[in-house]
Amino acid sequence: MILTGADIVVNCLKDEGVEYIFGYPGGAALHIYDAIYNQDAVKHILVRHEQGAAHAADGYARATGKPGVVLVTSGPGVTNTVTGLATAHMDSIPMVVITGQVPSGLIGDDAFQEVDTVGVTRPCVKHNFLIKDVNKIAETMKKAFYIASSGRPGPVVVDIPKDITAQKAEYHYPEAVRMRSYQPRTKGHVKMIKKGADLLLAAKRPIIYTGGGAVLADAEESLTKLVDILGYPSTSTLMGLGAIPATNPNFLGMLGMHGTYESNMAMHQCDVMLAVGARFDDRVTGDLSKFSPDARIIHIDIDPSSIGKNVRVEVPIVGDCKSVLEEMVRMLDGRTGEIDRPAIDQWWQSIKKWKSVDSLAYDMSDTVIKPQYVLQKLFEITRGEAYVTSDVGQHQMWAAQYYGFEKPRRWINSGGLGTMGFGLPAAMGVQLAFPDELVVCVTGDASIQMCLQELSTCLQYNLPVKIVNLNNQYMGMVRQWQEFFYDRRYSHSYMDALPDFVKLSESYGHVGLRIEDPKDVEDAIKEAVNMKDRLVFLDVITDPTENVYPMIAAGKGHNEIQLKPSDDILEERELA
C-alpha cells in the first residue's frame, strides 16, 4: 500500500494492536490526527493537558503490562509531556510517545512551536528517534515498541516532522526487528543462579526483598512459590507491593523510610539477602554505610547497570526476574532439607518480637477523621480487589501501608520521580483498560489540583473513577518534614484558598460528597462504590496534624526508626 506518513503511523499502531492512544492535538501533529479521524480501530482519548496524556498512558501500561501510547504536538506539547516521560522512565514503564515536529526544513531555525525534542527528552527516556525519511516510519515504530517493552522497560519517543507525515511511501510493518546494539538478556547465568540458591540454603537470617521489577516481569507466581518453599521472610519496596500477596504469612510488609518496624529490622540484621527486581534506592536503604552490615547479597535484575550500582553484590544474576526465579525454584526443589531450620525458627522468633511492636498502630478519634482509618475502611469495603492509584505524599504512604494488595499491577503510583498530579490521569488509563473494575484514586488536596482538569476527560469518556481526597489543608509530607527538621517553620505548605471540591466536581458533571465525621466514613465509601457508573469525588476532611509513621530520617539506618510521635529514635535494643 502507498500511504502518507500519517497513515503509516496509524497503521503501525493498528498492526501493533494498540487499543488506546492518549493525546492532545496541535499544528505539527494534525496530519496524524486527520489519519486517526479516518479509522476507528485505534481509539483516541482527548485529555485536557499533555501531562495527563502521559500519566494516563502510564497508568494503562502499569495495569496491563502493554505499552501506553501518547500523541502530542511539537514545542509546548512536548515539554508538557516531559514530566510524564520522566515518571515512566524512573519506574521502568513501557510507553511510546509520538511527537509532532516542525517541518524538516525549519528544524534549527527557531520556528513557531519548535523545540529540540530529542535533546530535551534524552535524559528521561529509554531511547528516542527523529524520523527524517518517510520510508523509515514503519521500521522505527516497530523498534520503538520493541525497545519500550523488552529488557528493562521504559518510554521511547518518536519525533516526526510535519512534512514527513505528508509524504508518501509503501507501507510494510515488520514482523520483528533485530538491533545489533540492543540485545537484552532474559535468561540468567545457570552457574550464578545455582550459586544464589546455595547461598540461600546456607542462610541463618535470610530476607527476600522484592522491587517493582518483579511486578513488571509478572513474576508473582514463581516469587510466591520460592518464598513458600523456603519459608523465609519477605519484604517489598513501594513499587513491589502485590508481587507477594499481602496476606501471605511470610510477608512482613513494606520496608524503607515508611516501612514496618519488622521489615526494616529484618533487613538490617539479615545475613543473606535476595533482591528481586529492586534497585536499592535511597528511600529503601537509608544511610548506605549502615545498610545491612552482615548481608551477603544476591541481586536479580534484567538491567546489568542496576547491579552493584549502590551496594556491593556477591551474586549478580542478570536476567528476567520470572525466568530466573523459575530456574531457582527448580534448583531448590528437593533441597530444602539442607536449610538450618532451628536457625530459621530462631530468626522468625526475632521477627515476631519486632512485629509485636505493631508499628502501624495509630490513635483513633471520635471527633476527627484519621487518614489511616479511611484507607483501612476502603480496604475492607473493596476486599482489596480495587485498582488503586495515588498521587504523592502522606496519602500515598498511608495507602501503601493500610491497603493490602493481594495481586500485582493493582497498586499504581509514581515511586521514583514522586510526581504530584499522577493519580487522576493514571486512574483514567486503568479504567479504560478495565472498564468493569473498581478504580480508586487516593489523593490529597494539594496533589489533586495538579491535573484536576482531567475531570472533564472522565466525563467525556464515562470513566467512573472513585476519588478519595484526604483533605488536610496542607501539603502533608512537606508539612511533616518542616515539623521534624525545620523547627515547625511551615513555609508555604498550608493550602490556603482551597476550592469547594464537592461543588467543583459537580460543576464537571460528577458526584461530590464531603465527609467530616468519622462515623460517616464507612457509609460514604460504600455509597461511592455502589455508584458504579458515576465518578464520585469523596472530599474527606482529615486530621491536619497527623504524620506518617514509622519513619526513618535521612541519614539514618534501618535500626534507627521512629515509630510514633512520643518515641525517640530507636537504637538497637533488647527487643532486637
N, C-alpha and C positions, 0 to 999 in steps of 0.2 A: 504494500500500500504506500502511496505517496501522500504524506501528510505534512501539515505545518508543524513547526517545532512545538507549538502549544498543544496541538492534538497528540503529538508523540508523548509529551509529558503525561497527559491524561490517560492515554492508552497504556503507558508504563504502569501507572497506578492501578488500572483495571487488571492488568496481567499479573501484578504483584499481589492481587487480592485485597487491596486497600478498601475498607468499608467506609471510613470517615476521613475527611480532611478538614482541619480547623484553620480558619483564616480570616483575613480582612483585606478587601481589595484596594488597589491603588494603581496609578498610571502604568508603572513598569510591569505589572502583572496582569494587565487587562486582557491580553491575548489568551492567557491561560484561563482566566475567568470566563471568557467567551466560549472556550472549549468545554469547560465544566458545564455551562448552560445547555450545551447541545447533547448531553448524555445524562443518564440517571443512575448508572452503576456505582459511581463514587459519590457519596452524599457530602455536600459541603455544609459545615456548621459555621455560621456567621457569628463570631464573638464580637465583643464591644471594645476590645483592646488587644493588640497583638501579644502582650504578655499573657493574657487569658488564653489565647490560642495555644501558646507553647505549654502552659500548665495543663490545659485540657488534654492535649495530645500526650503529655507526660503521664497524667492520671490513667488515661486509656491504656498506655503501654504497661504501666506498673501492674494494673489489674489483669490484663490479658496475656502479657508476655509478647505481644506483637508490637512492631514499631508504630509509634504515633506519627502522624503526618501533618505538617503545617505548611500553609501558603501565605506569604506576605509580600508586600511590595518593597521597593528599594528605600534607601535613606532611613527615615524615621520608622518605617515598617520593620526594617532590620534591627535598628537599635532598640526598639521597644521589645524585641524578641530575645535580646541578649540575656536578660535575667533568667528567662525560661530555659535557654540553652545551658547556661552555667549551672542551673538547678539540676537539669538532667545529667549533665556531664559529671558533676560531683557524685551523683548516686548511681552512675552507670546505667542510664535508662536509654533504650533504643528509640531514636527518633530520626526522621528525615524531614528536614526543613528546606522547602523550596522558596527561594527569594528572587523576586524580580530585580533586574538591574537596568540602569540606563543603557541606551543603545551603545554598541561596541565602540563606535567612532567617537563617543563623548566621554568614555571612561578616562579619568585623569584630568578632565577639563573643569572640574567643579560644577558639573551640570546640575540642573534642578533635581533635588532629591537623590543626589549621588552620595554614596559612602563606600569606602573600601571594605566591602563585606568580608572578603577573605581575610584581610588584615584585622578587622575588628573582632571577628569571631574565632580566629585561630587559637587563642588561649583557652577557650571554653567549649571546644568541640572535639570529638574524636578525629574528625577529618573534615575538610571542605574542598569543594570544587568550584571553579569558574569555567563554565562551558563557553568555548569560543567557536565551535563548529556544530551546526545543526545535526550533522551526521553522528556526533558523539553523544547526543542526548540519551538515547536508549541504553547504551553501554554504561554511561555514567550513572544513570538512575539505578541500574542493576548493581553496580559497585556500591552505591550509597546504601542500598538496603542490606547488602551483604556485610559491609563494614559495620553498620549500625547494629546488626543483630548477632554477629559472630564474635568469638573471643570475649573480651570484656566489653559489653555493650556500651553504646554511647550515641550522642547526637551527631548527625552528619548534615552539613549544609551544602545545597546545590544552588549556586548563583547563576542565573540565566539572563543575559542581556535581552532587552525587548526585541531587538531586530532578529535575534536568533530564534525567538518564538514565532516570528512571522515567516521566516524562510521555510522551504520545503525540503523533505528528504524521504527516502524509502524507510519504512518502519519495519524493524525486526527486533523483538525483545529477546535477549539472550536467555537461554535456559539456565545458564550458570556462568560465573566468571572465575578466573584464576588470576591472582595477583602475586607476582614473584616476590614482591617486597612485603606482602602481608599474608602470612600463613599461620594463624593461631593454632596452638597445640591444645587438643582436648583430652587426650589420653595421658594420664600421669605415668612417670617412670616406675616400672614394676618394682625395681630394687628399692627405690625411695619409699614407695607405698609399704613394702614389707618392713623396711626399717622403722617407719612410723608405727606400724601395727605392733612390732616387737617392743617398741618403747612404751606404747600404751599398756601392753600386758604387764610390763615391769613396774608400772606406776604404783605409788603408795598414796599419793594425794592428787589424783587427776582432776582436770576440768576440761570440758568440751565447750568451746567458745565460738558461737555462730554469728556470722555477719550477713549483710544483705546479699552477698554473693550466693549464699545457699538458697535464698528465695529466687534470685534471678535464674539460677540453674535448675529450678524445680527439683531440688534435691531433698525435699522434706521426707519422702518415704525412706530413702536409704539412710538419711541422717537419724531419723527416729529409730530405725532398726538398729543402727550402730549404738545409739545411746542405751536402748533397752537391752541389747545383747551384753554390753559391758556392765550395765548397772552403774554408770558413772554420772556424777552431777553435770548438768549443762546450764549454760547461761547464754544470753543473747545481747547483741547491740540493739540500739533503737531500730535500725534497719532490718535486723534479722528476726523481729518478732513474727511469730506464726510459723516459722520453719519447723519448730517443735511445738506441739500443742501446749498451750498454757497450763492445762490440767495434767500434763504428764508428770508423774511423781518425781522424776529425775530433774525436772526443770526448776531452777532457782529464781527465775525472773530476769528482768533486765539488769545489766551491770553498767558501771560508768558513773558519771557525775551525779545522776539522779537515780541510780540503780539501787536494788535492795542491799541491805547490810550483808546478808548471807552470800549473795553472788560476788560482791566486792571482796569480802574477806576470803572466800574460797579462791578467788583469782589471785589474791595477794600471797596466799600460803601454799598454793599448788606446787607440786614438783614436776608434773608433766602437763603440758597444755596442748590441746589440739585446736588450732584455729582454722575454721572452715569459712572461706569467703569473707574474711574480715581484714581490715587494713590497719588496725592498731592506731586509730586516730586519737587525738589528744583528749577528747571527751570520754574516751574509754580508759586510756592508760593513766591519766593524771601525770604526775612527775615521772618521766621515764627512768630517772636514776633510782626511783623507789619501786619500779614496776616489777612485780612477780619475781623477787630476787632469787628464788630457788628453782625457777621453772626451766625445764628443757622443752623447747617449743617445736611443734610440728605445724607447718603452715601450708594449707592447701589454697591455691588461688590460680585462676586462669591467667592472671596478669603477672608475668615474672618481675616487673618493676615494683610490684607491691610487696614482694617477699624480701625481707631484710631491710626494707626502707627505713623503718622506725625502730625495730627491735632486732636483736640477734636471733637467728633461727637455726636450730640444729638440724632439722629435717625439712628441707624445702621440697614441696611437691607442686610442680606446675601442671595444671590441667583443670578440666571442668569438674566442679565440685561433685556433681551427681555421679559422673563416671568414676572418679577417684574413690568416692565413698562406697560405691557398689563393689569395686575391686577390694577395698579394705575389709568390707563385711565378709566377702568370700574368703579372704585370708584368715580372718578371725574365727570363722565357723569351725567349731570343734576344738578351738584352742583356749576357750575361756576358763578351762580348768587350771591354766597357768597363772591366773590372776591371784594375787595375795589377798584373799577375801578378808582375813582378820584385819589387815591394814586398811582395806577399803571400808569395812564396817566402822573402824575407829574414826576414819575420815568423815563418814556420814554422821557419826555422833557429834563431831565438832560442828558440822554444818547445821545440825538440828539445834544446837545451842545458839548459834548465831540467828537461826530462823525464829527462835523463841522470843527474840527481841521485838518482833513484829514492827519492822521499820517503816511500814506503810500506814501504821495507826495514826489517826488524827482525832481531834476533839470535835465531836458533833455538837450542833447548836439547834435550839428550837426557834430561834429568832432570826438567824441569818443563814443563808444558803452556803454551805461549804461546797466548793467545786468538786472535791473528791467524791462527795455523795452523789452529785449529778452523774458522774461517769460510772459509778457503781450501779446506779439505777438504770442507766442506759444499757449497761452490760446485761443486767438481769432481765430487762424487758425484751431485749433483742436476742437474748440467749447466746450472745457472742457471734451471731451469724451475719451481722451487718458489715458492709464495706465502710470503713471509717477513714475519712480524710481529715487532715488537720492543717492549721496554719502553724506558726512558730512562736513558742513562748511557753508560759506556765501551762496553758491548756493542753499543749502538745505533750508535755511531760506527764500531766495527770492522765491523759488518755492512754499513754503508753503504760503507765503504772496500774491503772484500775480497770482498763478494758482488756479482758483476756482473749487473746487471738488464738483460736483453735486451728486456723488454716492460714497458709501463706497467701500473699497478694491481697489480703483484706485490710492491711494497715498501709495507708497511702500518705506519706508525709515527706517533707523536704528535710533530709537529715544532714547532708554535707554542707550545703550552702545556707540552710536556715532561712528560707525565703518567706517572708510575710506576704500574704495575698495568694498563696499557693492553694489553699484549701478549697475554696468555692469552685474555681475553674477545674481543678483536678476532679472534684466530685462530679462535674458535668461530664467529663470524659468517661468516668467509671459508670455513670448512669446510662450513658449512650451504649456502652459496651454490654451492660447487663440491665436492660430496661425493667425487668421484673424483680430485681433485687432491691433491698433496702440500702440506700446510700446516705450516710450521715456525715456532715461536715462539722467537726468540732473546731470552734474558732474563738477569738476574743475581740473585744470592742475596738482594739487598735488594728489587728490584722484584717478583719473583715472589710474595713474601709479601703484597703489597698486595691481590691478588684471587685468592689461592690456592684459595679455596673453590669457584671455578668448575671445579675438577677434578671436582666432583660433577656439575655440569651436563654436562660432557663424557662422563661415564659414562652418565648417563641417556639421552642422545641419540646415543650411539655415535659420538663425534667423535674420529677417530684422529689428533689433532694430535701433532706431534713437538716436544717442548720441549727446547731446548738451553740449559741453565743454566750460564753461565760463572761459576763459583763461586770468587770470590777473597777471600771472607770480609770484604769491605768494601763500603761504598757507594763504588764505584770512582771515579766522577767527582768526588765530594766529596773523597775522599782525595787525588786528583790535584791539585785546586786548593789543598788545605791544604798539600801538599808544595811547590807552586810559590810560593804567595802568603802563606802563614801560617807560614813557618819550621817546617814539619813538625809543627805542633800538630794532631794528629789528633783533634779534638774530636768524639766520638760518631759517627765514621764507620766504626769497626770493628764488624762484625756478630757480636757475641758471642752464644753460646747458639743457634746455628743448628740447625734440625731435621735429622734424617737424611732427606734428600729422597727417597732410594730407598724407605725404609720408609713414608714419608708417602704417596708416590704409590701404593705397593702397597696401603696401607690404603684408598685411594679406589677400588681395583679396577683399577689400571693397572700398566704395566710400568715398573720403575725400574732404571737402570743407572748405576753410578758409574765414572768414568774418571779415573785418576790418573797414568797413564804415557803419554807422547807416542806411543809405538808402538802404543797401543791405540785411539787416536782414530779412525782411518780405519775399522777393523772395527766399532767401536761405532756409528758413524753409519750404515754400511751395514746393520747389524743392525736399527737402528731404522727406517730407510727401508723395509726389506723386510717389516716387520710392518705391513702395510697396513691392517689392521682393528683395531689397538690404539693407544691413546695410549701413547707412550713418553717417559719423563722421563729425559733424559741429564744427570746431575749431573757436570759436567766441572770438576775441581779445577784451577784455573789459577794462574799466577804472580801473587801478590798485589801485586807491586811494579811490574807493567807499566803504562805510561802510553800515552795516545793521542797519536800524532804523525802528521803535523805539527800544530802548534798556533799560533794567533795569539792572543796575550794581549789581554785587554780594554784598549782604548785604543790599540792598535797598528794599523798599516796592513797591507795585503796583502804589502808588501815587507819586513815585519818579522816573519818567520815562523820559528819554531823547528822544526828538523827532527828532532832526536833529543837525548837527554839530554846528550851531550857538546858539543853545538853552542851557541854563543852566539846571541842574537837576530841574525838575518841582516839587515844593511842592504843596500841596493842595491850590487852589486859587479860585478866583471869579468864574471862569468857572466851577469848580467842585461843 
